[in-house]
Amino acid sequence: MEKLKLVIVDDKEENVLSLKALLADVDNLDIWGSTSPNEALRYCWNQDIAIALVDVQMPEINGFEFVSLLQSNPKTWQIMVIMVTAISKEDKFLLKGLHSGAIDYLYKPLNPDITVAKVKSFMQQVYIQRELKRKNEELERSHMELVKAKKEADLARKSKENFLANMSHEIRTPINGITGITTMLRNSPLNEEQSEWLDYLENASQQLLLIINDILDLSKIDSGKMRLDFAKTSLAGVIKELTKLFTYKAEQKGITFHAVNDDKLPKHILADSLRLTQILSNLISNGIKFTEEGSVTLETKLLKRSKQRVHIQFSVKDTGIGINSNAIDKIFHSFEQGEEGITKRFGGTGLGLAIVKRLVNLHQGQIHAYSELGMGSEFVFQCWFDEEASEAAPKSDKKQYTDLPMLDSIRILLAEDNELNSFMVTHMLNTWGITVDTVKNGKEALDKVENISYSLILMDAHMPVMSGFDAIRAIRNDQREHIRNVPIISISASVLQREQQAAYAAGADAVVGKPFDPVSLYQIIKTLTQAKDKTNS
């Protein structure tokens, strides 16, 4: 236990010596005494004193003045002072001592037992106070460390978001060009072999897009920014689309894919169809990937119905390689595979099941894996959904971009630094009868609008020299009305919401992500240019 220092101040030497003798047997107490108040003050200022026994009547400085001087100094104000007096027990003297800063009184002649007991009691209080002070200092340090850690975490999160935004842009931009050219080629005369080549090209670009989407989805879920978008969903429709997609993929590998549906399943549920499809797609895709012969089966059945709620189970069972029992837990972790060598043999990032697990948690559902090495695997996903009784509106057939009506008398400025994307977008716009001028950065776009009146501007977000955001702000701040009010569509390869919000904040009328749907782009261009014509007429 820490040793405490006690000071005795009394103008009579015999009183100092007797108090020293009385307290000599108290453990963990270092005693120093003086007959000079001035000397005692200097000692207190230079030492870590815990307790002081101070005589009231002294010739140089009386006890009340001594205590007041201790209390006024930041180095000594915490010293516990016990006043020792022989003059009076009247309340006015007691109050004067307490008001000066003393915490207790001892009256002469001193009772040895009471004196020792009081000193020990105050020693215990000092220990408690010092322990509290240490704890508070530790808490303060911990708080500062937490604040520092939070700042570092925020910086790391922002760095991660910026990295993901840049990576998304750099990967999605060429993918947009690839998918655009693929769409263009599908609308041209092709023989059977060329169509097959396009299938491979389209599949490769979609796989690349899935990987970048997986990384972005994982980041979004982990940061708590992903929200489920519930809407009326045809369960049969979801399963039909999955069957159409994976039957073809399974056949390419020489295996079969089956979908087995419970007759009691509701026709429509309230669900996020995109995320539900993502869960099932990942599970089925994994099953096909790790199955070299045999089959993969998706079985959907109703477990329970409670009022307007339905408990549905989806199970994906394969006859593939299976998983070691000691590896089942880790397959739901990010960048993990069941065992070493799996990535080299079958490929993949190890993100699919990690995202599935997080999406299932977002649905407040449960997922379990059952497997035996060499005997295949089964993944079971169970979740409650609200049942929707009304019929869903029938979906219209998707139009090809080449089948859309002409948009006459429209001139568009396309600001895009990627040559492949510029070529592809220009071709699509020309297909709709639109005249297109192209530039490679925001500065060139500003130079163009100085001399030519455009119906609309397509502005890429990230370009050298001047970004799309800066160019949009400059146009919106132009004093000339015909330039300031031109409709602008921001084209961004980033899927981060803050970047899309930044485009609107800069003054964009609409935001289109890469890769984009040509038909959707057509509709936005048509809407914005028609609105401009009505305003001008």
Contacts in CASP RR format, 6 or more apart in sequence:
PFRMAT RR
TARGET T0000
AUTHOR 0000-0000-0000
METHOD contacts of the structure
MODEL  1
MEKLKLVIVDDKEENVLSLKALLADVDNLDIWGSTSPNEALRYCWNQDIA
IALVDVQMPEINGFEFVSLLQSNPKTWQIMVIMVTAISKEDKFLLKGLHS
GAIDYLYKPLNPDITVAKVKSFMQQVYIQRELKRKNEELERSHMELVKAK
KEADLARKSKENFLANMSHEIRTPINGITGITTMLRNSPLNEEQSEWLDY
LENASQQLLLIINDILDLSKIDSGKMRLDFAKTSLAGVIKELTKLFTYKA
EQKGITFHAVNDDKLPKHILADSLRLTQILSNLISNGIKFTEEGSVTLET
KLLKRSKQRVHIQFSVKDTGIGINSNAIDKIFHSFEQGEEGITKRFGGTG
LGLAIVKRLVNLHQGQIHAYSELGMGSEFVFQCWFDEEASEAAPKSDKKQ
YTDLPMLDSIRILLAEDNELNSFMVTHMLNTWGITVDTVKNGKEALDKVE
NISYSLILMDAHMPVMSGFDAIRAIRNDQREHIRNVPIISISASVLQREQ
QAAYAAGADAVVGKPFDPVSLYQIIKTLTQAKDKTNS
1 27 0 8 1.000
1 28 0 8 1.000
1 127 0 8 1.000
2 28 0 8 1.000
2 127 0 8 1.000
2 130 0 8 1.000
3 28 0 8 1.000
3 29 0 8 1.000
3 30 0 8 1.000
4 28 0 8 1.000
4 29 0 8 1.000
4 30 0 8 1.000
4 50 0 8 1.000
4 51 0 8 1.000
4 123 0 8 1.000
4 126 0 8 1.000
4 127 0 8 1.000
5 30 0 8 1.000
5 31 0 8 1.000
5 32 0 8 1.000
5 47 0 8 1.000
5 48 0 8 1.000
5 49 0 8 1.000
5 50 0 8 1.000
5 51 0 8 1.000
6 23 0 8 1.000
6 29 0 8 1.000
6 30 0 8 1.000
6 31 0 8 1.000
6 32 0 8 1.000
6 49 0 8 1.000
6 50 0 8 1.000
6 51 0 8 1.000
6 52 0 8 1.000
6 53 0 8 1.000
6 119 0 8 1.000
7 32 0 8 1.000
7 33 0 8 1.000
7 34 0 8 1.000
7 40 0 8 1.000
7 43 0 8 1.000
7 44 0 8 1.000
7 49 0 8 1.000
7 51 0 8 1.000
7 52 0 8 1.000
7 53 0 8 1.000
7 79 0 8 1.000
8 15 0 8 1.000
8 16 0 8 1.000
8 19 0 8 1.000
8 20 0 8 1.000
8 31 0 8 1.000
8 32 0 8 1.000
8 33 0 8 1.000
8 34 0 8 1.000
8 52 0 8 1.000
8 53 0 8 1.000
9 33 0 8 1.000
9 34 0 8 1.000
9 35 0 8 1.000
9 37 0 8 1.000
9 40 0 8 1.000
9 52 0 8 1.000
9 53 0 8 1.000
9 54 0 8 1.000
9 55 0 8 1.000
9 58 0 8 1.000
9 63 0 8 1.000
9 66 0 8 1.000
10 16 0 8 1.000
10 19 0 8 1.000
10 35 0 8 1.000
10 53 0 8 1.000
10 54 0 8 1.000
10 55 0 8 1.000
10 58 0 8 1.000
10 84 0 8 1.000
11 35 0 8 1.000
11 37 0 8 1.000
11 55 0 8 1.000
11 57 0 8 1.000
11 58 0 8 1.000
11 59 0 8 1.000
11 60 0 8 1.000
12 35 0 8 1.000
12 55 0 8 1.000
13 35 0 8 1.000
15 55 0 8 1.000
15 84 0 8 1.000
16 33 0 8 1.000
16 34 0 8 1.000
16 35 0 8 1.000
19 31 0 8 1.000
19 53 0 8 1.000
19 84 0 8 1.000
19 110 0 8 1.000
19 115 0 8 1.000
20 31 0 8 1.000
20 33 0 8 1.000
22 110 0 8 1.000
22 112 0 8 1.000
22 115 0 8 1.000
22 116 0 8 1.000
23 29 0 8 1.000
23 31 0 8 1.000
23 115 0 8 1.000
23 116 0 8 1.000
23 119 0 8 1.000
24 31 0 8 1.000
26 116 0 8 1.000
26 119 0 8 1.000
26 120 0 8 1.000
26 123 0 8 1.000
28 123 0 8 1.000
29 119 0 8 1.000
29 123 0 8 1.000
32 43 0 8 1.000
32 47 0 8 1.000
33 40 0 8 1.000
34 40 0 8 1.000
34 43 0 8 1.000
36 60 0 8 1.000
37 58 0 8 1.000
37 60 0 8 1.000
37 61 0 8 1.000
37 63 0 8 1.000
37 66 0 8 1.000
38 60 0 8 1.000
38 61 0 8 1.000
40 52 0 8 1.000
40 66 0 8 1.000
41 61 0 8 1.000
41 66 0 8 1.000
41 69 0 8 1.000
41 70 0 8 1.000
43 49 0 8 1.000
44 52 0 8 1.000
44 70 0 8 1.000
44 75 0 8 1.000
44 76 0 8 1.000
44 79 0 8 1.000
45 73 0 8 1.000
45 75 0 8 1.000
45 76 0 8 1.000
49 76 0 8 1.000
49 79 0 8 1.000
50 79 0 8 1.000
50 80 0 8 1.000
50 123 0 8 1.000
50 126 0 8 1.000
51 79 0 8 1.000
51 80 0 8 1.000
51 81 0 8 1.000
51 82 0 8 1.000
51 119 0 8 1.000
51 122 0 8 1.000
51 123 0 8 1.000
51 126 0 8 1.000
52 70 0 8 1.000
52 79 0 8 1.000
52 80 0 8 1.000
52 81 0 8 1.000
52 82 0 8 1.000
53 82 0 8 1.000
53 84 0 8 1.000
53 106 0 8 1.000
53 119 0 8 1.000
54 63 0 8 1.000
54 66 0 8 1.000
54 67 0 8 1.000
54 81 0 8 1.000
54 82 0 8 1.000
54 83 0 8 1.000
54 84 0 8 1.000
54 102 0 8 1.000
55 63 0 8 1.000
55 83 0 8 1.000
55 84 0 8 1.000
55 85 0 8 1.000
56 62 0 8 1.000
56 63 0 8 1.000
56 64 0 8 1.000
56 83 0 8 1.000
56 84 0 8 1.000
56 85 0 8 1.000
56 86 0 8 1.000
56 87 0 8 1.000
56 93 0 8 1.000
57 63 0 8 1.000
57 85 0 8 1.000
57 86 0 8 1.000
57 87 0 8 1.000
58 66 0 8 1.000
61 69 0 8 1.000
63 83 0 8 1.000
63 100 0 8 1.000
64 96 0 8 1.000
64 97 0 8 1.000
64 100 0 8 1.000
65 100 0 8 1.000
67 81 0 8 1.000
67 83 0 8 1.000
67 97 0 8 1.000
67 100 0 8 1.000
67 101 0 8 1.000
67 102 0 8 1.000
68 100 0 8 1.000
68 101 0 8 1.000
70 76 0 8 1.000
70 77 0 8 1.000
70 79 0 8 1.000
70 81 0 8 1.000
70 101 0 8 1.000
71 77 0 8 1.000
71 100 0 8 1.000
71 101 0 8 1.000
78 129 0 8 1.000
80 103 0 8 1.000
80 122 0 8 1.000
80 125 0 8 1.000
80 126 0 8 1.000
81 101 0 8 1.000
81 102 0 8 1.000
81 103 0 8 1.000
82 102 0 8 1.000
82 103 0 8 1.000
82 104 0 8 1.000
82 105 0 8 1.000
82 106 0 8 1.000
82 118 0 8 1.000
82 119 0 8 1.000
82 122 0 8 1.000
83 97 0 8 1.000
83 102 0 8 1.000
83 104 0 8 1.000
83 105 0 8 1.000
83 106 0 8 1.000
84 105 0 8 1.000
84 106 0 8 1.000
84 107 0 8 1.000
84 108 0 8 1.000
84 110 0 8 1.000
85 93 0 8 1.000
85 105 0 8 1.000
85 106 0 8 1.000
85 107 0 8 1.000
85 108 0 8 1.000
86 107 0 8 1.000
86 108 0 8 1.000
86 109 0 8 1.000
87 93 0 8 1.000
89 107 0 8 1.000
94 105 0 8 1.000
97 105 0 8 1.000
103 122 0 8 1.000
104 118 0 8 1.000
104 122 0 8 1.000
106 114 0 8 1.000
106 115 0 8 1.000
106 118 0 8 1.000
157 223 0 8 1.000
160 219 0 8 1.000
161 219 0 8 1.000
161 496 0 8 1.000
161 498 0 8 1.000
164 215 0 8 1.000
164 216 0 8 1.000
164 219 0 8 1.000
164 496 0 8 1.000
165 494 0 8 1.000
165 496 0 8 1.000
165 499 0 8 1.000
167 212 0 8 1.000
167 215 0 8 1.000
168 212 0 8 1.000
168 216 0 8 1.000
168 493 0 8 1.000
168 494 0 8 1.000
168 495 0 8 1.000
168 496 0 8 1.000
169 461 0 8 1.000
169 462 0 8 1.000
169 492 0 8 1.000
169 493 0 8 1.000
169 494 0 8 1.000
170 493 0 8 1.000
171 208 0 8 1.000
171 212 0 8 1.000
171 493 0 8 1.000
172 209 0 8 1.000
172 212 0 8 1.000
172 493 0 8 1.000
172 494 0 8 1.000
172 495 0 8 1.000
172 513 0 8 1.000
172 514 0 8 1.000
172 515 0 8 1.000
173 418 0 8 1.000
173 421 0 8 1.000
173 493 0 8 1.000
173 514 0 8 1.000
174 418 0 8 1.000
174 420 0 8 1.000
175 205 0 8 1.000
175 208 0 8 1.000
175 209 0 8 1.000
175 212 0 8 1.000
175 514 0 8 1.000
175 515 0 8 1.000
176 421 0 8 1.000
176 424 0 8 1.000
176 493 0 8 1.000
176 514 0 8 1.000
176 515 0 8 1.000
176 516 0 8 1.000
177 418 0 8 1.000
177 420 0 8 1.000
177 421 0 8 1.000
177 424 0 8 1.000
177 515 0 8 1.000
178 201 0 8 1.000
178 205 0 8 1.000
178 420 0 8 1.000
179 202 0 8 1.000
179 205 0 8 1.000
179 515 0 8 1.000
180 424 0 8 1.000
180 428 0 8 1.000
180 515 0 8 1.000
180 518 0 8 1.000
181 420 0 8 1.000
181 424 0 8 1.000
182 198 0 8 1.000
182 201 0 8 1.000
182 202 0 8 1.000
182 205 0 8 1.000
183 401 0 8 1.000
183 518 0 8 1.000
184 424 0 8 1.000
184 427 0 8 1.000
184 428 0 8 1.000
185 194 0 8 1.000
185 198 0 8 1.000
186 198 0 8 1.000
187 400 0 8 1.000
187 401 0 8 1.000
187 402 0 8 1.000
190 198 0 8 1.000
209 515 0 8 1.000
211 349 0 8 1.000
211 351 0 8 1.000
213 495 0 8 1.000
214 349 0 8 1.000
214 351 0 8 1.000
214 352 0 8 1.000
214 355 0 8 1.000
215 349 0 8 1.000
215 351 0 8 1.000
216 495 0 8 1.000
217 226 0 8 1.000
217 278 0 8 1.000
217 355 0 8 1.000
218 334 0 8 1.000
218 351 0 8 1.000
218 354 0 8 1.000
218 355 0 8 1.000
218 358 0 8 1.000
220 226 0 8 1.000
221 355 0 8 1.000
221 358 0 8 1.000
221 359 0 8 1.000
221 362 0 8 1.000
222 358 0 8 1.000
225 497 0 8 1.000
226 362 0 8 1.000
228 272 0 8 1.000
228 275 0 8 1.000
228 362 0 8 1.000
228 363 0 8 1.000
229 272 0 8 1.000
229 274 0 8 1.000
229 275 0 8 1.000
230 270 0 8 1.000
230 271 0 8 1.000
230 272 0 8 1.000
230 386 0 8 1.000
231 270 0 8 1.000
231 271 0 8 1.000
231 272 0 8 1.000
231 273 0 8 1.000
232 268 0 8 1.000
232 269 0 8 1.000
232 270 0 8 1.000
232 388 0 8 1.000
232 390 0 8 1.000
232 392 0 8 1.000
233 268 0 8 1.000
233 269 0 8 1.000
233 270 0 8 1.000
233 271 0 8 1.000
233 272 0 8 1.000
233 273 0 8 1.000
233 276 0 8 1.000
233 388 0 8 1.000
233 392 0 8 1.000
234 267 0 8 1.000
234 268 0 8 1.000
234 392 0 8 1.000
235 265 0 8 1.000
235 266 0 8 1.000
235 267 0 8 1.000
235 268 0 8 1.000
235 269 0 8 1.000
235 271 0 8 1.000
235 300 0 8 1.000
235 312 0 8 1.000
236 261 0 8 1.000
236 265 0 8 1.000
236 267 0 8 1.000
238 273 0 8 1.000
238 276 0 8 1.000
238 277 0 8 1.000
238 280 0 8 1.000
239 259 0 8 1.000
239 261 0 8 1.000
239 298 0 8 1.000
239 300 0 8 1.000
241 277 0 8 1.000
242 259 0 8 1.000
242 277 0 8 1.000
242 280 0 8 1.000
242 281 0 8 1.000
242 284 0 8 1.000
242 298 0 8 1.000
243 257 0 8 1.000
243 259 0 8 1.000
243 298 0 8 1.000
245 281 0 8 1.000
246 257 0 8 1.000
246 281 0 8 1.000
246 284 0 8 1.000
246 285 0 8 1.000
246 288 0 8 1.000
246 296 0 8 1.000
247 256 0 8 1.000
247 257 0 8 1.000
249 257 0 8 1.000
249 285 0 8 1.000
249 288 0 8 1.000
250 256 0 8 1.000
250 257 0 8 1.000
250 288 0 8 1.000
250 295 0 8 1.000
250 296 0 8 1.000
253 288 0 8 1.000
253 291 0 8 1.000
253 292 0 8 1.000
254 293 0 8 1.000
255 288 0 8 1.000
255 291 0 8 1.000
255 292 0 8 1.000
255 293 0 8 1.000
255 294 0 8 1.000
255 295 0 8 1.000
255 296 0 8 1.000
256 294 0 8 1.000
256 295 0 8 1.000
256 296 0 8 1.000
257 284 0 8 1.000
257 288 0 8 1.000
257 295 0 8 1.000
257 296 0 8 1.000
257 297 0 8 1.000
257 298 0 8 1.000
258 295 0 8 1.000
258 296 0 8 1.000
258 297 0 8 1.000
258 298 0 8 1.000
259 297 0 8 1.000
259 298 0 8 1.000
259 299 0 8 1.000
259 300 0 8 1.000
260 297 0 8 1.000
260 298 0 8 1.000
260 299 0 8 1.000
260 300 0 8 1.000
261 299 0 8 1.000
261 300 0 8 1.000
261 301 0 8 1.000
262 300 0 8 1.000
262 301 0 8 1.000
262 302 0 8 1.000
264 301 0 8 1.000
264 302 0 8 1.000
265 300 0 8 1.000
265 301 0 8 1.000
265 302 0 8 1.000
265 312 0 8 1.000
266 302 0 8 1.000
266 310 0 8 1.000
266 387 0 8 1.000
266 388 0 8 1.000
267 391 0 8 1.000
268 387 0 8 1.000
268 388 0 8 1.000
268 389 0 8 1.000
268 390 0 8 1.000
268 391 0 8 1.000
268 392 0 8 1.000
269 310 0 8 1.000
269 312 0 8 1.000
269 385 0 8 1.000
269 386 0 8 1.000
269 387 0 8 1.000
269 388 0 8 1.000
270 385 0 8 1.000
270 386 0 8 1.000
270 387 0 8 1.000
270 388 0 8 1.000
271 385 0 8 1.000
272 363 0 8 1.000
275 359 0 8 1.000
275 362 0 8 1.000
275 363 0 8 1.000
276 363 0 8 1.000
278 355 0 8 1.000
278 356 0 8 1.000
278 359 0 8 1.000
279 314 0 8 1.000
279 356 0 8 1.000
279 359 0 8 1.000
279 360 0 8 1.000
279 363 0 8 1.000
279 381 0 8 1.000
280 298 0 8 1.000
280 314 0 8 1.000
280 316 0 8 1.000
280 381 0 8 1.000
282 352 0 8 1.000
282 353 0 8 1.000
282 355 0 8 1.000
282 356 0 8 1.000
283 314 0 8 1.000
283 316 0 8 1.000
283 356 0 8 1.000
283 379 0 8 1.000
283 381 0 8 1.000
284 296 0 8 1.000
284 298 0 8 1.000
284 316 0 8 1.000
286 316 0 8 1.000
286 352 0 8 1.000
286 353 0 8 1.000
286 379 0 8 1.000
287 296 0 8 1.000
287 316 0 8 1.000
287 318 0 8 1.000
287 320 0 8 1.000
287 377 0 8 1.000
288 296 0 8 1.000
288 318 0 8 1.000
289 346 0 8 1.000
289 347 0 8 1.000
289 348 0 8 1.000
290 318 0 8 1.000
290 320 0 8 1.000
290 321 0 8 1.000
290 322 0 8 1.000
290 346 0 8 1.000
290 377 0 8 1.000
291 318 0 8 1.000
291 319 0 8 1.000
291 320 0 8 1.000
291 321 0 8 1.000
291 376 0 8 1.000
292 320 0 8 1.000
292 321 0 8 1.000
293 319 0 8 1.000
293 320 0 8 1.000
294 319 0 8 1.000
294 320 0 8 1.000
295 318 0 8 1.000
295 319 0 8 1.000
296 316 0 8 1.000
296 317 0 8 1.000
296 318 0 8 1.000
296 319 0 8 1.000
297 315 0 8 1.000
297 316 0 8 1.000
297 317 0 8 1.000
297 318 0 8 1.000
298 314 0 8 1.000
298 315 0 8 1.000
298 316 0 8 1.000
299 314 0 8 1.000
299 315 0 8 1.000
299 316 0 8 1.000
299 317 0 8 1.000
300 312 0 8 1.000
300 313 0 8 1.000
300 314 0 8 1.000
300 315 0 8 1.000
301 312 0 8 1.000
301 313 0 8 1.000
302 310 0 8 1.000
302 311 0 8 1.000
302 312 0 8 1.000
302 313 0 8 1.000
303 311 0 8 1.000
303 312 0 8 1.000
303 313 0 8 1.000
303 382 0 8 1.000
304 310 0 8 1.000
304 311 0 8 1.000
305 311 0 8 1.000
305 387 0 8 1.000
308 386 0 8 1.000
308 387 0 8 1.000
309 384 0 8 1.000
309 385 0 8 1.000
309 386 0 8 1.000
309 387 0 8 1.000
310 384 0 8 1.000
310 385 0 8 1.000
310 386 0 8 1.000
310 387 0 8 1.000
311 382 0 8 1.000
311 383 0 8 1.000
311 384 0 8 1.000
312 382 0 8 1.000
312 383 0 8 1.000
312 384 0 8 1.000
312 385 0 8 1.000
313 380 0 8 1.000
313 381 0 8 1.000
313 382 0 8 1.000
314 380 0 8 1.000
314 381 0 8 1.000
314 382 0 8 1.000
315 378 0 8 1.000
315 379 0 8 1.000
315 380 0 8 1.000
315 381 0 8 1.000
316 378 0 8 1.000
316 379 0 8 1.000
317 376 0 8 1.000
317 377 0 8 1.000
317 378 0 8 1.000
317 379 0 8 1.000
318 376 0 8 1.000
318 377 0 8 1.000
318 378 0 8 1.000
319 376 0 8 1.000
320 374 0 8 1.000
320 376 0 8 1.000
320 377 0 8 1.000
321 373 0 8 1.000
321 374 0 8 1.000
321 376 0 8 1.000
322 371 0 8 1.000
322 372 0 8 1.000
322 373 0 8 1.000
322 374 0 8 1.000
322 375 0 8 1.000
322 376 0 8 1.000
322 377 0 8 1.000
323 331 0 8 1.000
323 338 0 8 1.000
323 339 0 8 1.000
323 369 0 8 1.000
323 371 0 8 1.000
323 373 0 8 1.000
323 377 0 8 1.000
324 338 0 8 1.000
324 339 0 8 1.000
324 373 0 8 1.000
325 371 0 8 1.000
325 372 0 8 1.000
325 373 0 8 1.000
327 338 0 8 1.000
327 339 0 8 1.000
328 369 0 8 1.000
328 371 0 8 1.000
330 336 0 8 1.000
330 338 0 8 1.000
331 337 0 8 1.000
331 338 0 8 1.000
331 353 0 8 1.000
331 369 0 8 1.000
332 353 0 8 1.000
332 354 0 8 1.000
332 356 0 8 1.000
332 357 0 8 1.000
332 367 0 8 1.000
332 369 0 8 1.000
333 354 0 8 1.000
334 350 0 8 1.000
334 351 0 8 1.000
334 354 0 8 1.000
335 349 0 8 1.000
335 350 0 8 1.000
335 351 0 8 1.000
335 354 0 8 1.000
336 350 0 8 1.000
336 354 0 8 1.000
337 343 0 8 1.000
337 348 0 8 1.000
337 350 0 8 1.000
343 350 0 8 1.000
356 367 0 8 1.000
356 381 0 8 1.000
357 367 0 8 1.000
360 366 0 8 1.000
360 367 0 8 1.000
360 381 0 8 1.000
360 383 0 8 1.000
363 383 0 8 1.000
364 383 0 8 1.000
364 384 0 8 1.000
365 381 0 8 1.000
365 382 0 8 1.000
365 383 0 8 1.000
365 384 0 8 1.000
366 381 0 8 1.000
366 382 0 8 1.000
366 383 0 8 1.000
367 379 0 8 1.000
367 380 0 8 1.000
367 381 0 8 1.000
367 382 0 8 1.000
368 379 0 8 1.000
368 380 0 8 1.000
369 377 0 8 1.000
369 378 0 8 1.000
369 379 0 8 1.000
369 380 0 8 1.000
370 377 0 8 1.000
370 378 0 8 1.000
370 379 0 8 1.000
370 380 0 8 1.000
371 377 0 8 1.000
371 378 0 8 1.000
398 519 0 8 1.000
399 519 0 8 1.000
401 428 0 8 1.000
401 431 0 8 1.000
401 432 0 8 1.000
401 518 0 8 1.000
401 519 0 8 1.000
401 522 0 8 1.000
402 431 0 8 1.000
404 432 0 8 1.000
404 519 0 8 1.000
404 522 0 8 1.000
405 432 0 8 1.000
406 432 0 8 1.000
406 433 0 8 1.000
407 432 0 8 1.000
407 433 0 8 1.000
407 434 0 8 1.000
407 522 0 8 1.000
407 525 0 8 1.000
407 526 0 8 1.000
407 529 0 8 1.000
408 433 0 8 1.000
409 455 0 8 1.000
410 433 0 8 1.000
410 434 0 8 1.000
410 435 0 8 1.000
410 455 0 8 1.000
410 456 0 8 1.000
410 525 0 8 1.000
410 529 0 8 1.000
411 434 0 8 1.000
411 435 0 8 1.000
411 436 0 8 1.000
411 437 0 8 1.000
411 452 0 8 1.000
411 453 0 8 1.000
411 454 0 8 1.000
411 455 0 8 1.000
412 429 0 8 1.000
412 434 0 8 1.000
412 435 0 8 1.000
412 436 0 8 1.000
412 437 0 8 1.000
412 454 0 8 1.000
412 455 0 8 1.000
412 456 0 8 1.000
412 457 0 8 1.000
412 458 0 8 1.000
412 525 0 8 1.000
413 436 0 8 1.000
413 437 0 8 1.000
413 438 0 8 1.000
413 439 0 8 1.000
413 445 0 8 1.000
413 448 0 8 1.000
413 449 0 8 1.000
413 452 0 8 1.000
413 454 0 8 1.000
413 456 0 8 1.000
413 457 0 8 1.000
413 458 0 8 1.000
414 422 0 8 1.000
414 425 0 8 1.000
414 426 0 8 1.000
414 429 0 8 1.000
414 436 0 8 1.000
414 437 0 8 1.000
414 438 0 8 1.000
414 439 0 8 1.000
414 457 0 8 1.000
414 458 0 8 1.000
415 438 0 8 1.000
415 439 0 8 1.000
415 440 0 8 1.000
415 441 0 8 1.000
415 442 0 8 1.000
415 444 0 8 1.000
415 445 0 8 1.000
415 457 0 8 1.000
415 458 0 8 1.000
415 459 0 8 1.000
415 460 0 8 1.000
415 463 0 8 1.000
415 468 0 8 1.000
415 471 0 8 1.000
416 422 0 8 1.000
416 425 0 8 1.000
416 438 0 8 1.000
416 440 0 8 1.000
416 458 0 8 1.000
416 460 0 8 1.000
416 463 0 8 1.000
416 491 0 8 1.000
417 440 0 8 1.000
417 441 0 8 1.000
417 460 0 8 1.000
417 462 0 8 1.000
417 463 0 8 1.000
417 464 0 8 1.000
418 460 0 8 1.000
421 460 0 8 1.000
421 514 0 8 1.000
422 438 0 8 1.000
422 440 0 8 1.000
425 436 0 8 1.000
425 458 0 8 1.000
426 436 0 8 1.000
426 438 0 8 1.000
428 518 0 8 1.000
428 521 0 8 1.000
429 436 0 8 1.000
430 436 0 8 1.000
432 522 0 8 1.000
432 525 0 8 1.000
434 525 0 8 1.000
437 448 0 8 1.000
437 452 0 8 1.000
437 454 0 8 1.000
439 445 0 8 1.000
439 447 0 8 1.000
439 448 0 8 1.000
440 463 0 8 1.000
440 464 0 8 1.000
441 463 0 8 1.000
441 464 0 8 1.000
441 465 0 8 1.000
441 466 0 8 1.000
441 471 0 8 1.000
442 459 0 8 1.000
442 463 0 8 1.000
442 465 0 8 1.000
442 466 0 8 1.000
442 467 0 8 1.000
442 468 0 8 1.000
442 470 0 8 1.000
442 471 0 8 1.000
443 465 0 8 1.000
443 466 0 8 1.000
443 471 0 8 1.000
444 465 0 8 1.000
445 457 0 8 1.000
445 459 0 8 1.000
445 466 0 8 1.000
445 468 0 8 1.000
445 471 0 8 1.000
446 466 0 8 1.000
446 471 0 8 1.000
446 474 0 8 1.000
446 475 0 8 1.000
448 454 0 8 1.000
449 457 0 8 1.000
449 475 0 8 1.000
449 483 0 8 1.000
449 486 0 8 1.000
450 483 0 8 1.000
453 482 0 8 1.000
454 486 0 8 1.000
455 486 0 8 1.000
455 487 0 8 1.000
455 529 0 8 1.000
455 532 0 8 1.000
456 486 0 8 1.000
456 487 0 8 1.000
456 488 0 8 1.000
456 489 0 8 1.000
456 525 0 8 1.000
456 528 0 8 1.000
456 529 0 8 1.000
456 532 0 8 1.000
457 475 0 8 1.000
457 486 0 8 1.000
457 487 0 8 1.000
457 488 0 8 1.000
457 489 0 8 1.000
458 489 0 8 1.000
458 491 0 8 1.000
459 468 0 8 1.000
459 471 0 8 1.000
459 472 0 8 1.000
459 488 0 8 1.000
459 489 0 8 1.000
459 490 0 8 1.000
459 491 0 8 1.000
459 508 0 8 1.000
460 468 0 8 1.000
460 490 0 8 1.000
460 491 0 8 1.000
460 492 0 8 1.000
461 467 0 8 1.000
461 468 0 8 1.000
461 469 0 8 1.000
461 490 0 8 1.000
461 491 0 8 1.000
461 492 0 8 1.000
461 493 0 8 1.000
461 494 0 8 1.000
461 499 0 8 1.000
461 503 0 8 1.000
462 468 0 8 1.000
462 492 0 8 1.000
462 493 0 8 1.000
462 494 0 8 1.000
468 490 0 8 1.000
468 506 0 8 1.000
469 490 0 8 1.000
469 502 0 8 1.000
469 503 0 8 1.000
469 506 0 8 1.000
470 506 0 8 1.000
472 488 0 8 1.000
472 490 0 8 1.000
472 503 0 8 1.000
472 506 0 8 1.000
472 507 0 8 1.000
472 508 0 8 1.000
473 506 0 8 1.000
473 507 0 8 1.000
475 483 0 8 1.000
475 484 0 8 1.000
475 486 0 8 1.000
475 488 0 8 1.000
476 484 0 8 1.000
476 506 0 8 1.000
476 507 0 8 1.000
477 484 0 8 1.000
478 484 0 8 1.000
485 532 0 8 1.000
485 535 0 8 1.000
486 532 0 8 1.000
487 509 0 8 1.000
487 528 0 8 1.000
487 529 0 8 1.000
487 531 0 8 1.000
487 532 0 8 1.000
488 507 0 8 1.000
488 508 0 8 1.000
488 509 0 8 1.000
489 508 0 8 1.000
489 509 0 8 1.000
489 510 0 8 1.000
489 511 0 8 1.000
489 512 0 8 1.000
489 521 0 8 1.000
489 524 0 8 1.000
489 525 0 8 1.000
489 528 0 8 1.000
490 503 0 8 1.000
490 506 0 8 1.000
490 508 0 8 1.000
490 510 0 8 1.000
490 511 0 8 1.000
490 512 0 8 1.000
491 511 0 8 1.000
491 512 0 8 1.000
491 513 0 8 1.000
491 514 0 8 1.000
491 516 0 8 1.000
492 499 0 8 1.000
492 500 0 8 1.000
492 503 0 8 1.000
492 511 0 8 1.000
492 512 0 8 1.000
492 513 0 8 1.000
492 514 0 8 1.000
493 513 0 8 1.000
493 514 0 8 1.000
494 500 0 8 1.000
495 513 0 8 1.000
500 511 0 8 1.000
503 511 0 8 1.000
504 511 0 8 1.000
509 528 0 8 1.000
510 524 0 8 1.000
510 528 0 8 1.000
512 520 0 8 1.000
512 521 0 8 1.000
512 524 0 8 1.000
END
